[in-house]
Amino acid sequence: MNNSMISAMVSMNGIQQRLDLLADNMANVNTVGYKRKEAAFQDTLNSVMQQSSDFQLAGRATPLGIGMGFGSRMSELAVNFKQGTMKETGNMTDLAIEGNAMFQVLTQDGEVGYTRAGNFNIQINPEDPQTGYLVTNLGHPLLDIDGELIEVPAGSKLHIDGAGNIIAMDGEVEAEVGRIGLVTPLRSDALIQRDSNLFVLPPGEREGVIMATSDLAEEEQATIRQGVLENSNVDLANEMAEMLKVQRAYQLAARALTSSDTMMNLANNLRG
């Protein structure tokens, strides 16, 4: 198999991964709190084919040798945590974060997950119908600053301030029921993305990866807005433009592969 065929094949594999990434971003353009995925590419197996000294002619400015590559591959997948736009909903259990922070939720596996999606609702406690828990749309309970479930009186109206303090109002009776535990990623690249717009910590790591937002200086702390949701930070127009460029690159690589195959067939059919 010649070098051009290998290069085209490797490039097509990398471009296909890029197309899959763009398709994922576009499919989640309306997903609350979704963060855009981005990819980086690098050359594969670069080498230099040395030339004979006969090519070192007078006036030649470039060094001897022919640069040879074997296509490119996706080297890194990253998540862009840029703030999304805000959308007023009027729903008092919808929450949005302004600033660098994430909600803590308890997953079905019993581990702590982190998300920017704030479309919560109240799920009634089956053991006590008079109380309920703030949960995500997939049923993951929201955690407070101590990592405990937040229990609220069923049927009460909730008031949540910028620091995450929750006050339940039942008529004229007010009761403070807890404080939402926001965390701030110190190394967002270390977070591992899971399904359902959730992130988890690497096994055995927490120190230096995240910290409680309340431990930051006051001017650095993120705030919570009630009755608001954070939209996806995906720009559909940019994604469409990028997809067109990637499709053209895929077509070019496919044409190079076809040309290489044609040349190989011609060479195989030559007769002396």
Secondary structure, 3 states (H helix, E strand, C coil): CCHHHHHHHHHHHHHHHHHHHHHHHHHCCCCCCCCCEEEEEEECCCEEECCCHHHCCCCCCCCCCEEECCCEEEEEEEECCCCCCEEECCCCCEEEEECCCEEEEECCCCCEEEECCCECEEEEECCEEEEEEEECCCCCEEEECCCCECEEECCCEEEECCCCEEEEEECCEEEEEEEECCEEECCHHHCEEECCCEEECCCCCCCCCEEEHHHCCHHHCCEEEECEEECCCCCHHHHHHHHHHHHHHHHHHHHHHHHHHHHHHHHHCCCC
